[in-house]
Amino acid sequence: MSTFLPRFGSEIKGVLSGWDRLRFRGTIRWLASLRGLGSYLSCQHILLKDFKTYVTNLTDRIQSATEELAERHRRPLIFLPSSKERKEARALEIAEADQVRQGLVVIFKCVEPCYTFTVGPNATTKRLELRYKPSRCSHLYFYLRDQQYGPISVRLQMWMPFTVHVCLNGREWLAQRLIAQGIGFEQRDNCFVDVAEMATAQHLLDRQLQTKWDQLLDGLVQQWHPAHAGLFPPAVEYYWSAEETEWATALLFQSPEALARVYPQFIQRAMTSFGCADVLRFLGRRPTARIHGNFKGEVLTSLKTRPEGVRIKHSLKRNWIKMYDKQGQVLRVETTINDPRDMKSFRVKASDPQGPKSWQRLRKGVSDLHRRAEISEHANQRYLESLAATEIATPLQDVVGKVCAPTQFQGRRVRALQPLSEGDSALLAAVARGEFAINGFRNRDVTTLLYGEAILDLKEAKRRAARTTRLLRLLRAHHLIRKIPKTHRYQLTESGRLTIHSVIAAQRTNVQQLAQLVA
């Protein structure tokens, strides 16, 4: 946030960036597919006609172990007649009523929709077959209060394939660490509005990235699903994947009034200036990605007023980035990843562990969780860098007027820019793209954006590169971009970011809106 903090830093007392909500899925991979389950049943010498009896026995053993667990901890096991009941809220009420500060709070049991296995006859082959389809079965919810990690919930499916979900919260985890170290803080809901030692708090959030997730999650299964060890052979283990992750960057303002002065400008900018291409770049699409006829998905922006503040949300398929003013004095930008398949990780191929590293598809497994955190942090930074172009109560003429006059560069006269002309407008839009906010851009990046990626002869390619060089010199002369030392890359200057984003915002503002501003 090299631009955002210098511009608004006097109003901000600290920044906390790290995990928020994390939801993990534990899958027994051998049992998670028709082929795998068929192989397992064959290895265990279980006939399909005995499948229901076999699984019913496993379910009964889970039920007995859970009842013993509840009795040992002296906590209630409650059946919920409706799966729509807000279990987390009810668990919180029970914890407060019973003054539970550590350990098991309550176990809920309810029947919920799920995907599971059944056995039925095949009319064509006249034989029994395994089927994997939507169904309903009993689930167990374990609500815990851990002294190290804070509130945790564990959800266990009681029928094959016995999937487990674990939810925890990085902010609640941080609160437990701060308490353990005796550091004062003020927390409202899931939001820190003040921390006595901000640098230490950020260091504790950074240390969460070093967590050995497999060990943590396996430990929770051993403790709260004790029947698992006796249900299957030792080789049958859970594979852990990050089903949903939220990475939040919270900027703690000095006062609610300080945030209230700038937040409406942020909302207006996000609504009027951030287009589909910007949202794609914020959420980690490749720099060469385009929105074209083969793109299957929607890019949506929505604005809602919620109890915790005004929230703007930009969605790309099942991933999104959102911003809101939480608790009146915290500006929070949050990236949520549910589907990482369009993202990349620099690693070896799973099929060739000893081979060279290359850019591979980002996996949902917890082994790629560190890379997911890196992508989410960059997304939040890109978003905030783009917001940094907001300037309060500064006339557009004062911002843009300087570049509309000729200037001097290295002793030679340089022409004025024409921000609203087709050529200069395309140039300004190209260098201000979201993916360049962190690492900058090269001549070839701008050339591709201005002239396309068509295969050309070498002579024409050189002409286009030379033309781009002259255009970049023009932007440098007007102090809109600067060259990064010892590289072939360029970055927007602070004044360049403000000027270009002001031009883009003006282009996207219709005549009626301008008339209302003048009035």
N, C-alpha and C positions, 0 to 999 in steps of 0.2 A: 504493500500500500504506500508506495513511495510518493504518490501524488496526493492521495486522500488525507493522510495524517498531517503533512505540512499545511494543507489548506484548512483543515478543521481541527487540528491537534489541540489548539488552545481551549476548545470546548470539551475535549475528551480526556478522561482521567485514566483510561486503561483499555486494553483489548485482550479478550480471551478467545482463543480459537482451538477447537478440538471436537471430539465426539460428543454428540447429543444422544439421540435414541439409537439403539442397536438391537436388531432382531436377527437371531441366528436360527438356522434350521439344521437339525441333526437327522441324517438319513442313513439307514442301514442299506448300503448300496447293493449288496447281494440280494436283498429282498425288495428292492424298489422298482423292479421291472418284471414283466411276465416271464421273460427268459431267465432272469436271475432267480426268481422265486421257484420256477420249475426246476432249475438246477439244484437249488438248496433242498427242495422236497425230495428229489431223487437221491441226493447224498445222504439224507436222513432216513431214507426208506419209508417215506410217508406217501400213501396212495391218495389220489385226488378225492376218492370217496370218503376218506377220513380227514380231509382238510378242515372242515368246520369243527369237528370234535377236537382236533389238535389245537386250532387257534383259540377255541373257547376255553380250553384248559389253560393256555397261556394268559388269557384275559383274566380268568379266575385267580391265577397266581399273582398277577399285578394288583388286583383288587384286595386280596388278602394282605399283601405286603404293604399296601397303602394304608389300610386300616390299622395295621400294627404300627406303622410310622406315626400316624396321627395320635394313637393312644400313647406311644412312647414320649412324644413331645407335648402331650396334653393339649392338643389343639383340635378344633372342630373339623369334621369332614361333612360338608353340606352339599346336598343335591339341589341343583337349580332347575326348575321346570322349564325355563326358557333360556335359550342360548343368547338372546338379545339383551339380557340383563347386564348392566355395566359392572363387570366383575372387579375391575381395579378400584372403582369408587367404593364398592361394598367392602373389599378387603381393607381399604384405608379406614373405613368406619370401624371395622372390627379391631384393627390395630390400635386405634385411638381409644376405643371403649375398654379394651383389655390391657392397655398400656404395654404393648409389645414393642420393644425397642431392638430386639435382636432375635434371629432364628425364624422358625416357621410361624406364620401368622394364621393361615387358614388354607384348607384344601377344598376346592369346589369340584363337583362332578356334574357334567351336563352332556346332553346328546346334541351333537353339532354336525353340519355337513362336512364331508371329507371325500377324498379319493381312497378307495380300498379295494381289496381283492375278494372275489367270490368264486365259487365253482358252479358250473351249470352245464346242461347237455348241449352239444352241437348237433343241430338237426341234419346237417349234411354228412358229417363223419359218423354220427350215431355214437359219439364218445363224449366223456366229460372233458371240460376244458377250463383253464383258469381265465378269469375276466378281471380287468382293472377298470373301474368305472366310478362315477360319482355315487355316493351313498351317504349314510348317516351312521355314526357310532358314538360311543361314550368317550369323553375326553376328561382328563384330570388337569386341574390348574393348581399349582403350588405357588403361593405368594410368600415371599421371604423378605427378611430385613437382615442384610449382611453387614457386619461391622466394617468390612473393607470396601465392598462394592456398592453398598446402599440397597435400595429396593430391587428385587429380582423376581421375575415370574417365569415359571417353567410349565409348559403345556405338553401333555403326553397323550397321544392317540392310543386307545386301548385295544385296537384291532390292527391286524396286519396292514401296513408295514411298520407300525409302532413309531411313527415320526415324532420327533421332539422339537419344540420351539422354545428358545430362551430369549427373554427380553431384559435388557439392563440399560442404564442411562449413564453416559459419561459425566454429565454434570453432577448427578447425585454421587457418583463415584468420587469426583473431585471434592465434594462437600465432606465426605468421610475422611479423606486424606488431610484436608485443612483442619478438621477437628482434631485428628490425631497429632498434628504438629502444633496445635495451639494457635493457629492463625485466625484472626477475627474476620468475619464476613457477614454480609447481609444478603439473604436469599429469599426471594419471593416466588412461590411456585417453583418452576424449574429454571429460574433466572437469577443470576448474581447481579445485584445492583451496586455492590461495593465489596472490595476485598482489600484487607490491610496491606498485604504484600502481593502485588499484582504479578511481579516477575516470578515469584515462587509458584503462584497458582498456575501460570502458563507452563512452567517447567514440569509441574505435576501432570498437566494435560498431555504434554509431550511424552512423558514416560508411559502413558497408556498405550502408545504405539509399539512399545517393546513387549507388550503382553504376549505370553505363550497361550494363544487362544484355545488350542486343542486341549492343553492340560487344564485350563480353567473350566471349560465346558464339560469335559469328561469327568472332572471332579464333581460338578453339580449333578450329573447323571448318577454317579456312584452314590452320592449322598441322598438324593431325593427320588431316585428310581432304583432302589436296591434289588428289585426282582430281575433287572436286566442281566446281571452277571450269571444267573441260574437258568435263564430262558434259552440261551444260545451258546454254541461253542465259543472259546476265547477269541477265535479269529473274526467273529462277527462283531464289528465295532461301528460306532457312529462316524460318519463323514460330516464335517461341519462346514456350512456355507453361510455367508452373510446375505440373508434374504432382503433386508432393508437396512440402510445406514443413513444417518443424518449427521452432517458435519456443519457446525455452527460457528460463525465468527460474530462475536458480540462486542460492540463498541459502547463502553460505559460513558455516557455524557455526564458533565458536571451537575446538571440539573434538568428537570423536565422542560423548563423554559428554553434551554439551549437546544434541545432536540426538536422542540416544537417549532423553532424558528427555521430550521433547515429541512425538516422531514417533508412538508408539503412540496418543496422544490424537488426532492428526490422522487417522490411519487409521480409528479408531473413529468419529470424527465424519463422515468422508467416506462410510463404509459405512452408517451408521444415519440420517444427517440429510439427505444430498443425494438428492433424488428426481428423477423424470423432468423435472419442470418446471425444477429447478435446472440440470440438465445442458443443457437447451435454452437457457437464458439464458446459461450460461457460454460456449456455443459460438455466441453472436451471433444467436440467433433474435430476431425483432422483439418488442418489449414486448407487443404485442397478440396474439402467437401463442398458440394453445391446443392442447392435446392432445385431439383429437376424432376422430370416425369417419373423417374424410377424411385424417388424418395417415398417410402411408405410410412406414413405417420403424420401426426399433427403437432404443430407448434402453437400453443395457446398461452394467452396472458389474461389473468383475471384479477379483479380488485374487490376485496371484501373487507367489511368492518367487523372485527371480532372482539370479544371481551378483552383480550390481551392487547389489542391495537389494530391499526389499519394494516392490512396485509396485501401485498401484491405478489403474484405467483406466476412464473413462466414455466410451462411444462413442455417437455419433449418426450413423447411416448410415455414411458412409465418412470421417467426421471424428471426432476424439477429443481428450480432454484427460487427461493422466495425471500422477501424482505418485510419486516414489520417493526413497529416501535413498541417493544415489549416493556410492560411495567412503567410506561411513561418516560423513561430516561435511558433505555437501552436500544440502540439500533442493531438489529440482528439480521444477518444474511445467512441463509441456511441452504445447503445443497443436499438433496435426497437422491440416493441411487438405489433403484430397485432392479434395474436391468443393465448390467455393465457390458453387454455383448458388443456395443459399438465403440468401446474404449480399449486401449492397448496397454500392455505391460511388457517391459524389456526383460526377457527371461529366456531360459532354455526351453526347448520343446519337451512336453511331457513324455513323448515317445523316444527322446534322445537326451537323457539327463547329462551325458558327458559332452554334448555338442556345444557349438557356439551360441551365444545369446542373440536374440533377434526380437523384433516387435511382434508379440503374439496377442491374441484376444485376451482381454482381462477376464479372469475366472471369478466365479462367485465364491469359491473356497476361501477360507480364512487365510490361506497362505498368501493371497494377493491383497489382503486388507490394508497393508501399508501403502501400496500403490493407489488404492481407492481413496485413502486419506489424502494423498498428494494431489490427485485429480480434483477432489472436492475443495481443498484449500486453494488451488489455482483458480477454480471456478469462482469462489467467493472474492478472491483478489481481483479478478477481471471485472467482476460486477462492481466492486467498490471503486476501481480505477475509472470505470466508465461514468460512475456517478460523480466523480471528483470534478468533472467539467462543469458541474452546476455552480453558477455564480449568483449570489444574492444581490438583487437590485442594481445590476450593472446593465446599462443600455447596450443593445446589440451593436450599435454604431461604435461604441468605445472598444468593444471586444474585437470586432472584425475590421474596423476601419483602417488599421495600420497595414494590413496585408493587401489592401486595395490600392496602394500607392507604390511606385517603383522604389527600389532600394539598391544598395551596393553590396557586393560580395567578392572578397579578395581583389578589390580594386576595379571591379567591372560592374557596369550597370546591369541590373536584373529587373525584368518587367514586373508589373503589378499582377497579383492574382485576381481572377474573376470567379469568386466562389460559387456563383449561381450558374455559370456557364457549364455546358455539358462536359467538356474535357476536364476542367479544373475540379468540378464537383465529383467526378468519378475518381480522380486522383486523391482528393481529400478523404472520400469514403473508403478507398482502398487502404490507406495507411492507418486509418482509425479503427480497423476491424478488431474484434475482441481477442482473437488468438494471438495478436501481436502485442498485447498489453504487458505480457511478462517478459518474453525473450526478444522482442523487437522483430524487425522484418529485413529482408535482403532485397537486392535489386531484382532477383529472379521471382520473388514472391509478388512484387508489385507488377512486374511485366506480365506474369500469368493472369493477374486479376484484370489488368487493363486490356490485354490483347487476346486472352484465351490460351488454351493448351494445344491448339492444332499443331501438327507436325510441320515444320518449316525447313527450308534449306538454310544452311549455315550463315549465308550472307544476310538473309532477312532477320534471322535470330539476332545477329550482331547489331543490326540497325535498331531493332526494338530495344535491346539492352542499352544501347547508347542513348536512345531517346529517353528511356527511363532514368538514366544517369543524369541527364539534363533536368528532368523534372524534379528529381531528388535534390539537385543543387538549388533549384528554385525554392523548394521548401526550406532548405537549410538557410538560404539567404534571408528568408522571412522569419527565421527562428522558430519554425513550427516543428522541426525535427532536429535531432543531433546524432552524430555518428558515435557508436560505442567504440571506445579505444581498442586497438589491436584486434578488431573483428571487421567483417563486412556487413555488419548489421546496423540498423538505425532504430531509434525510439522517438516517440513524441516527447516534446518538451512540455512543461506544465502549461505554458501559454499556448502551445500548439494544441494540446488536448482541449483546453477551454475553447479556443477559437473554432476548431473543426467541429466539435460536438455542438457548439452554438449554431453553426451553419446548418448542420444536419437537422437539429431541432427546428430551426426556422423553415427548412424545406418541407418538413412533415407537418407544419402547422398550417391549417387552412385559413382562408381569408376571413371567415366569420370569427374564428378565434382571435386573429390579429385585431379585428375591429373591436372586439370586446375588451382586449388589453388596452387599446388606445383610449376607449371610452372611460 
